[in-house]
């Protein structure tokens, strides 16, 4: 007895790749909030009492802020490069760059792989 799940031609992507725009934005916003709380605690200890961990909170906030910012910028850069390469209408140039375009689609959420497959179908590429 053979069971066919027919998952399509694509493998599922890791959760953090599929939701990269959301999580990178949340990490950036959380880092900004924690950084502001750390700064407020340092400037006005009477307002926010942290028991001497103000610098640690500030460092963690800045770290989250930077990681979120780099993640957002990296994602946007990859999307921009993918879109530019996908907009190529000449089949020869598109085929020449196909390996790089497929790699970029692999690094992005599933909808970008679907866009690539649509473009390949339009250009008659298997």
N, C-alpha and C positions, 0 to 999 in steps of 0.2 A: 504494500500500500504506500503510495507516494503522496506526500502532502506538499502542495505548491502554494506558498504564501504570496507570490507575485508582488514583490516589494518595488517593482519598477527597476529601471536601469541605474538608479542612483542609490548610494548607501546613505544611511542617516548620518547627519553631521553632529559633532559634539554640541552640547547645549550652549556652551559659551561662544561658539562660532555663530550658531543660529541667532542668538540673542545679543551679539556683540554691541550693536548700537545702544540697546537699553542698558546693559550692564556697565558699559564704559561711561555712559552719561550719569548713571546712578553713583558710580564710584567717584566721578569728578564732583558731583553735587555733595556727596557725603564728605569727601575730603575738604571741600570748601567750608561746609558747616562745622566740621571738627576743628579746622584751622581757625575759623572765626571765634569759636568757643575758647580755644586755647589762647588766642590773642586777648580776648575779653577777660579771661581769668588772670592773665599776666598784668594787664593794665589796671584792672579793678578787682583785687582779691576779695573785697567785701561783697561784690556782686555775685561772683561764682566761686565758691570754695571747692577746691579739688584736692586738698590735702597734700600739696607738694608735688603733684604729678603734672603740673601745667606744661612744662617743657616736653614731657613725653607725649602728651596729648597734641601739642603743637607739631611735633616732629611726625607723629602718626598722621595727622591731618594733612600736612604738606606732602608726605609720601603718597597717601591716597590721591590727593589732588594731582600730583605729577603723573602717577600711573594712569589715572583716568584720562588725563589730557593726552598723554602719549598714545594710549589705546584709541581714543577718538581720532586723533590725527592720523594714526597708522591705518585705521579702518577707512577713513575718508580718502586717504591717498590711494589705497588699493582700489576702492570703488571708482575713483576718478580715472585711474589708469585703465581699469577694466572697461569702463564706458568709452574711453577714447579709442581703445583697441577694437572694441566691438562695433564702433561706428564706421569702421573701414568697409567700403563697399566693393573694393576690387578683390576678387576672389584670390588672385595670386598672392597679394600682400597678406590677406587674411590667413590663408593656408600657411604661409611662411611664419606667421606669428602665432599659429594655433597652439603650440605647446605652452607658450607663455600665457596666452589667454585662458587655456584650460587650468593652468596652475593658479592664476588669479581667481578663477571661478571656484576652484577647490578651497581656497582660503576664505571665501565669502559664504554667506548664507545660501541655502538651496535655491532661492529664486534666481540667483545669478547664473547657476548652472542651467536652469530652465531657459533663461534668456539666451544663453550660448547655444543650447540645442535648437532653439527657434531660429537663430541666425544661421546656424549650419544648415538647417533644413531649407531656409530661403535661398542660400547660396548653392545648394545641391551637394553639400559635403557630408560624407558619412561619418 
